[in-house]
Amino acid sequence: MPIPIAYFTIVAIWSTTPLAIQWSALGTGFAFAVMARMLIGATLALVLIVVWRIGFPLHRKARQSYLVGGLGMFGAMLSTYWGAQYIHSGLVSVLFGLTPLATSVLAVFWLGERALRPAKLIGMALGILGLALIFATGHEVSGHQAVLGIAALLLAVFLYSASLVGVKRIGDHSPPLATTAGTLLVALPLFILAWWLVDGQIPTDIAPRAGAAIIYLGIFGSVLGFALYYYVIKHMDAGKVSLITLITPVIALILGNVLNGEMIEARVWLGAGLITLGLGLHQWPMLASAFLRR
């Protein structure tokens, strides 16, 4: 698959993921929702490997990649599902927009990438400023539970970034679907254990919206999304891959307006504009250099 198509497919999937996460936990609980999602994802990934005869590498680098990806997935997803109970879905996406900064800093130390050049810093600063402007006012961050939810999401951002850079550093060249399956197989027992410790109850009456969201996340969010994710991180530097999390908040806000009738204020559009400008400066540093010379 061409890298641009894979890249924007990930954007589409991850833009709908925060809202689907909240829907999937309606009446089921966050632990069951994430466990069921990963169970569906792991089963589908293994079926596709067998049907398509892709192969499942077990050499040293492959095992390391599965382990790092699986532990990162478990920590990041469990924190995300728990925190999403207490904050709006749009804020989930916005907080993950901080990933480029964390990823770039980690990539400097782990990968030796020159991710903190002035042009890139300007681009990231504008993106973060846009995100801050979008949620500068309102009730999204009020209350004790909201603070805990934000803390959980920030932990998820760090774990996600560390996992991304760790997989990139290992340099495994296994098929992306095999990497996805291996990652899910490492994470799945941990999700089952977490569900068992939280309540261990299987819901007897799952709402249609929650069931559809779990299936959607299991198929697209876990298998297709992560397969394409591992595909692009093998062909792009970690900082550019992490820009996905700056694009998705804007799309998530638009989806919220279309699907839930949420009002989009002028400051939100201004913030979206700053994010777009920041993306351009980060992606094409020459634009920032030309701007600084003027």
C-alpha positions in Angstrom: 0.0 0.0 0.0 1.3 3.5 -0.8 2.5 5.2 2.3 0.3 8.3 1.9 -2.9 6.1 1.7 -1.8 4.1 4.8 -1.1 7.3 6.6 -4.4 9.0 6.0 -6.3 5.7 6.6 -4.8 5.8 10.1 -5.9 9.4 10.5 -9.5 8.4 9.6 -9.5 5.4 12.0 -7.9 7.3 14.9 -10.2 10.3 14.5 -13.2 8.1 15.2 -11.5 6.1 18.0 -12.1 8.4 21.0 -15.8 8.6 20.5 -16.0 4.8 19.8 -14.1 4.2 23.1 -16.7 6.0 25.1 -19.6 4.4 23.3 -18.1 0.9 23.8 -18.0 1.3 27.6 -21.6 2.3 27.9 -23.2 -0.3 30.2 -20.2 -2.7 29.8 -17.4 -1.0 31.8 -14.0 0.2 30.6 -12.1 -3.0 31.4 -14.5 -5.3 29.6 -14.7 -2.9 26.6 -11.0 -2.8 26.0 -10.6 -6.6 26.7 -13.3 -7.5 24.2 -11.8 -5.2 21.7 -8.4 -6.8 21.9 -9.8 -10.3 21.9 -11.6 -9.5 18.6 -8.5 -7.9 17.2 -6.2 -10.8 18.1 -8.5 -13.4 16.7 -9.0 -11.5 13.4 -5.3 -10.9 13.1 -4.4 -14.6 13.5 -7.2 -15.6 11.1 -5.8 -13.2 8.4 -2.3 -14.5 8.9 -3.4 -18.1 8.3 -5.7 -17.2 5.4 -3.2 -15.0 3.6 -0.2 -17.2 4.6 1.7 -14.3 5.8 3.9 -16.1 8.3 4.6 -15.3 11.9 8.3 -14.5 12.5 9.7 -15.5 15.9 13.3 -14.4 15.5 14.9 -12.2 18.2 14.0 -8.8 16.8 10.4 -9.9 16.1 10.0 -11.1 19.7 11.4 -7.9 21.0 9.1 -5.9 18.8 6.0 -7.9 20.0 7.0 -7.4 23.6 7.7 -3.7 23.4 4.6 -3.0 21.3 2.4 -5.3 23.5 3.5 -3.7 26.8 3.1 -0.2 25.3 -0.4 -1.1 24.0 -1.5 -2.5 27.3 -0.4 0.5 29.3 -1.6 3.2 26.9 -4.9 1.6 26.1 -5.9 0.7 29.6 -5.0 4.3 30.8 -7.0 5.7 27.8 -10.1 3.7 28.5 -10.0 4.4 32.2 -9.4 8.2 31.7 -12.0 8.4 28.9 -14.7 7.8 31.6 -14.1 11.2 33.1 -13.3 13.5 30.1 -14.9 14.3 26.8 -13.9 12.3 23.8 -12.6 15.4 22.0 -10.2 16.1 24.9 -8.9 12.5 24.6 -7.9 13.2 21.0 -6.5 16.6 22.0 -4.3 15.2 24.8 -2.9 12.7 22.4 -1.9 15.7 20.2 1.0 16.1 22.7 2.6 12.9 21.4 4.8 14.6 18.8 6.7 16.5 21.6 7.2 13.4 23.7 8.1 11.3 20.7 10.6 13.8 19.3 12.3 14.1 22.7 12.6 10.4 23.1 13.7 9.9 19.5 16.6 12.3 20.1 18.0 10.1 22.9 17.0 6.6 21.5 17.2 7.0 17.8 19.7 9.8 17.4 17.2 11.7 15.2 17.6 15.5 14.8 14.0 16.1 15.9 14.6 19.2 17.9 15.8 21.6 15.3 14.4 25.1 15.6 12.0 24.7 12.7 10.5 21.5 14.1 10.2 23.1 17.6 8.3 26.1 16.1 5.9 23.8 14.3 5.3 21.7 17.4 4.9 24.9 19.5 2.2 26.2 17.1 0.4 22.9 17.1 0.4 22.7 20.9 -0.7 26.3 21.1 -3.6 25.5 18.8 -4.6 22.6 21.0 -4.4 24.8 24.1 -6.6 27.4 22.4 -9.3 24.9 21.5 -9.7 24.0 25.2 -8.7 27.2 26.8 -12.1 27.7 28.3 -15.0 25.5 29.2 -15.8 22.8 31.7 -13.7 20.1 30.1 -11.0 20.1 32.8 -13.1 21.0 35.9 -13.6 18.5 38.7 -11.4 16.0 40.6 -12.3 13.1 38.3 -11.5 15.1 35.2 -8.0 15.8 36.6 -7.5 12.1 37.2 -8.7 11.4 33.7 -6.3 13.9 32.2 -3.4 12.4 34.2 -4.3 8.9 32.9 -4.3 10.3 29.3 -0.9 12.0 29.8 0.4 8.6 31.1 -1.0 7.0 28.0 0.7 9.6 25.8 4.1 8.8 27.3 3.6 5.0 27.0 2.4 5.3 23.4 5.4 7.5 22.5 7.9 5.3 24.2 6.4 2.2 22.5 6.6 4.0 19.1 10.2 4.9 19.5 11.1 1.5 21.0 9.7 -0.4 18.0 11.4 1.9 15.6 14.7 1.4 17.5 14.4 -2.4 17.3 14.2 -2.2 13.6 12.2 -5.4 13.0 11.1 -5.9 9.4 8.4 -8.5 10.0 5.1 -8.1 8.1 3.0 -5.4 9.7 0.1 -7.8 10.3 2.4 -10.2 12.0 3.7 -7.4 14.2 0.1 -6.4 15.0 -0.8 -10.0 15.9 2.3 -10.5 18.0 1.6 -7.2 19.8 -2.0 -8.1 20.5 -1.0 -11.6 21.7 1.4 -10.1 24.3 -1.2 -7.5 25.4 -4.3 -9.7 25.5 -3.5 -11.8 28.6 -2.8 -8.5 30.5 -6.1 -7.1 29.4 -7.9 -10.2 30.5 -6.1 -10.0 33.9 -7.1 -6.4 34.3 -10.7 -7.1 33.4 -10.7 -10.0 36.0 -9.3 -7.8 38.7 -11.7 -4.9 38.0 -14.9 -6.9 38.1 -14.6 -10.1 36.0 -18.3 -9.7 34.9 -19.6 -10.4 31.4 -22.4 -7.9 30.6 -25.7 -9.7 30.0 -27.3 -6.8 28.1 -24.9 -4.9 25.8 -26.5 -1.9 24.1 -26.3 -2.0 20.3 -24.2 1.2 20.1 -21.7 -0.3 22.6 -21.5 -3.6 20.8 -21.0 -1.9 17.4 -18.3 0.3 18.9 -16.5 -2.7 20.4 -16.6 -4.6 17.0 -15.5 -1.5 15.1 -12.6 -0.9 17.4 -11.6 -4.6 17.4 -11.5 -4.8 13.6 -10.4 -1.3 12.5 -8.9 0.2 15.6 -6.9 -2.8 16.6 -6.1 -4.8 13.4 -6.2 -2.4 10.4 -5.2 0.7 12.3 -2.2 -0.9 14.1 -1.1 -2.9 11.0 -1.0 0.3 9.0 0.6 2.0 12.0 3.5 -0.4 12.2 3.8 -0.2 8.4 4.3 3.6 8.3 6.7 3.7 11.3 9.0 1.4 9.4 9.1 3.8 6.5 8.9 7.2 8.2 10.7 8.8 11.1 9.0 8.7 14.4 8.3 12.4 14.6 6.3 12.5 11.4 4.3 9.4 12.3 3.4 11.1 15.6 1.9 14.1 13.6 -1.1 11.9 13.1 -2.1 12.8 16.6 -2.1 16.5 15.8 -4.4 16.0 12.8 -7.0 13.7 14.5 -8.2 16.2 17.1 -9.4 18.6 14.4 -11.3 15.9 12.6 -12.7 14.6 15.8 -14.1 18.0 16.6 -15.8 18.1 13.2 -17.3 14.6 13.7 -18.6 15.7 17.1 -20.4 18.6 15.4 -21.8 16.5 12.6 -22.8 13.4 14.7 -23.6 14.9 18.1 -24.7 18.5 17.1 -21.8 20.0 19.1 -21.3 23.8 18.5 -17.8 24.7 17.2 -16.8 28.2 18.3 -14.6 30.6 16.5 -11.7 29.9 18.9 -11.9 26.3 17.9 -11.4 27.1 14.2 -8.6 29.4 15.1 -6.9 26.6 17.1 -7.4 24.3 14.2 -5.7 26.8 11.9 -2.7 27.0 14.2 -2.5 23.2 14.3 -2.5 23.1 10.5 0.2 25.8 10.3 2.2 23.9 12.9 1.9 20.7 10.9 3.2 22.4 7.8 6.2 23.9 9.6 7.0 20.6 11.3 6.6 18.6 8.1 8.4 21.0 5.9 11.1 22.8 8.0 12.1 24.9 5.0 8.9 26.9 5.4 9.9 27.8 8.9 13.4 28.7 7.8 12.0 31.0 5.1 9.7 32.5 7.7 12.5 33.2 10.1 14.7 34.8 7.4 12.0 37.4 6.6 
